[in-house]
Amino acid sequence: MLYIKSDYFFEGDSVMEDTIIKALLLGYAHIECNGTPIRICLKKAQGLLFYLLVHKKATRDELTGLLWGGEDNELARRHLRDNLYHLKKVVPIELVVPAGRSAIQLNPELGFYIDVDEFLKAMDVEAYQGEFLKGFSVPNCYEYEEWLERTRTSLREAYLQQLDKRAEFCLSEGRDGEAEALWRKYLQEEPLCETVSISLMRFYRAQKDYNRAALIYRGLHKAMADTLGIAPLKDTSELYYSIMKEWNEQSENGEINDDFLVGRQNQLQYLLHLFPRMHTSKHARSFVILGEAGVGKTHLLSYFLSHGDVSSYEIITTSCFKSKQDEYLYPWQTIMLSLSNFIEKESIPISNAYMQAVSALFPTMKCFGVLSRRKLFATTRPFLKCRGTSCMWILSAARGDI
């Protein structure tokens, strides 16, 4: 059902020249003329009006072919007349008028604002509010559906081309944040585009934001595998591996740019505020950093550990991977190995019973079997009570991954 909002101005039988018809066709269709809702019930009458709003003028044969292509010519023309009459009946303004004997056009005496025209004229990406006539279709009208699909594809391609063009321009002007946002908007609309994925990977590489560069590649890889059953091109994969190599080299040399932290000052200050209270607290502390993949949780944590006074803490890190979700206690293997090195370095006495339990749980420490999680807690508890060293657990989790 289509509602047209209108507020009409009459002088006798004529409509005043300041009547404006506003037609929003990008996204869900919305047509108005300042106020009173008018309902167009017939689906083909809606389709007829939408077609004319885009093309402004069409022959009667063109319209009957689009909407009643499978019917006899005389019957199709009668259907066209019926739908034009329906438009005239429910809309007291003549939106559509004859153009000679064989064509129909939008009323040239009315003022029209049509978002499709504005988008194509100015190529303003903000004017593109979504797919052309989103959710609209005319059942059993192959010719009309074909026109809908062609128009949707054409407008979408123009929108994507403009997004990439504007992103490149913003980057050349030093407006990095705008360029990033435009490219990310592009990938939301078209996740299979390798060209834009490469542009974003290079963009993040230049900023030494290797984690986000990696996430762009993995997102592309997954989208291509799920949709097309193929992998990215060789050049794209080589770029990814070179970025990973650079990340590893700079991590080893301590060259990661920790001074780049935008939009996370409040969270950083909160974490730094908690540290001085750790020694005075009688209870263990746990913190969870939550956020979508790629928003900078890992970078925030690295910045926090490099800028906070953590000299009295033993820092142990581990990672969870979705591909390892079926491996029992996988993240704990790194933790236990690090703890064993710390225990050996500090010469902390651990009973044989505890050591046997640890060995039973973790193959890298001489596997003897599998014990319960309760036993695991009993095993790690003495490590956390070591005098002279404080311990704090911080978890970083991407929503939907754990």
Secondary structure, 3 states (H helix, E strand, C coil): CEEEEECCCEECCEECCCCEEEEECECCCEEEECCEEEEECCHHHHHHHHHHHHHCEEEHHHHHHHHCCCCCHHHHHHHHHHHHHHHHHHCCCCCEEECCCCEEEECCCCEEEEHHHHHHHHCCHHHCCCCECCCCCCCCCHHHHHHHHHHHHHHHHHHHHHHHHHHHHHHHCCCHHHHHHHHHHHHHHCCCCHHHHHHHHHHHHHCCCHHHHHHHHHHHHHHHHHHCCCCCCHHHHHHHHHHHHHHHHHHHHCCCCCCCCCCCHHHHHHHHHHHHHCCCCCCCCEEEEEECCCCCHHHHHHHHHHHCCCCCECCCCCCCCHHHCCCCCHHHHHHHHHHHHHHHHHCCCCCHHHHHHHHHHCHHHCCCCCCCHHHHHHHHHHHHCCCCCECCEEEEEECCCC
